[in-house]
Amino acid sequence: MEPSKQSLGPEAVVRAYYADISAGRFADAIARLAPDATTWILGEGHWPLGGYHDLASLGEIHAMVAERFPEGLKLTIDALTVEGERVALEAESYGVRADGKVYCNQYHYLIVVRDGLICERREYLDTIHAKALLCDPMD
């Protein structure tokens, strides 16, 4: 039986969140976020996904990922550091888009976990590659 989300420490919460994302369990991933959680993605004003997101706009991003990557978009955690409620992690994504193009990006996340829920996420990535595969028209 999975321990309640409230009893998980910051590392376990973050690992579970990205396991849910990798498995395409986006509703479970969203449930690991505080109701007022914010996500900030590098590149505000320079590409459609850059800037701040609430749970609703994050849900739209998840839907777009599910549509563009029908076999899923896997995220592998390469390194993780925890200091109190703050978790820093390096990760790499891999997915094959519906048109056969491969998306592989490297990320750095800074995440704040309080009371067993993610309250804040900051995402740093190659925005040029992400825009091309996530936002531009497919062939």
N, C-alpha and C positions, 0 to 999 in steps of 0.2 A: 504494500500500500504506500502510495506517495505521501510524504509528509506534507502537512498543510503549507501553503505558500507563505503564510505568516511566520512559520518556524524556520524557513530556509535562510541561510546566511547569504551575503551579497554574491559570493562566487557561485554558489549553487543556483541562485536566481538567474544570474547572467548566463550560466551554462545551459540552464533549462530553456531560457528565452531563445537562444540561438539554436538549440536542438529543435525547438518547435518550428522556428523559421525554416530550418533545413529540411524538416519533414513535411513542410507545407501546412502545418497546423497553425494557421494565422490567427484564428480565434483564440486558441490557447496562448499564443504569444501575446496578443493584446490583453488577455486576462492577467498577465504578469506585470502590466503597467498600471501605475496609479491613475485614477480617473482624470487627474489634472496634469498628467505627465507631458513633458515636452520633448520633442526630438528636433535637433538642429543638424542639418546636413550642409557640409561645406559648399560654397558657391552661390550664396544668396544673391539673386538678381542676375545670375549668369547662366542658369539653366533651370528647367521647370521644377526640379526637386530640391534645389538649394534653398536654404532658409529654415524657418521654424514650422513644425507640424504638430497638430494635436492628434488625438486618437482617431478622429474622423478622417483627416487627410492621410494619416498613416495607414488606415484601412484601405483607402483608395490606392496607395502605393502597393500594398499587399495584393490587391485584386489585379493590378497591372502586372506584377511579377508572376502571379499564377497564370495569367493569360499568355504572357510572352514566353514563359518557361514551363510548358506543360509537364515536363519530367522533373521539375523542381529546380531550385537554385540552392545549392549546398553551400553552407558556410563552415569553414574549418577554422577553429581557434588554434593559432600557432603559439601564442604566449599570453599569459594573463597575470596581472599583478593586482593585489587587493591591499588597500590601505583604509581601514575603517569602512565607511559606507561607499567609498569610491573604488571603482574597478576600471582598470585600463587593460585593453586587450588589443592584440594584433590578430588579424584574421584574413582569410582569403576566401573568395567566393568562386564557384564554378557552376555554370549551367549552359545548356544548349538551348538557344532560342527556338521558337517554332519554325523559323526559316532556316535552321541549321547553323547559324552563327554562334560561336562560342563566346561566352562572357566569363572573364576571369579577372577579378579585381582584387586589390589589396586594400585593407582598411586599418584604421586605428580608431577605436571607440573609447570615449571616456563616459562612464556610466555611474550614476548615483542611485543607490538602493537604500530605501528607508522602509522599515516595517514590512519587509518581505516583498516589496514592490519596486519596480524601476520608476523613478521619479523624473529622471533627466537622462537623455542620451545625446552625445555629440559625436558626429560621424565624419571622419576624414577619409577621402578616397580619391582616385583618379576620376575627376568629374568629366573629362573629355570622353573617356572610354564609356563611362556610365551613361552619359547623355546619348551617345551613339546607339547603344544597345537597349537602353531602357526607355528612351523618349522619342528618338527619331523614328520615322516610318520604317516598317519592315519591308524587305524585298518581296 
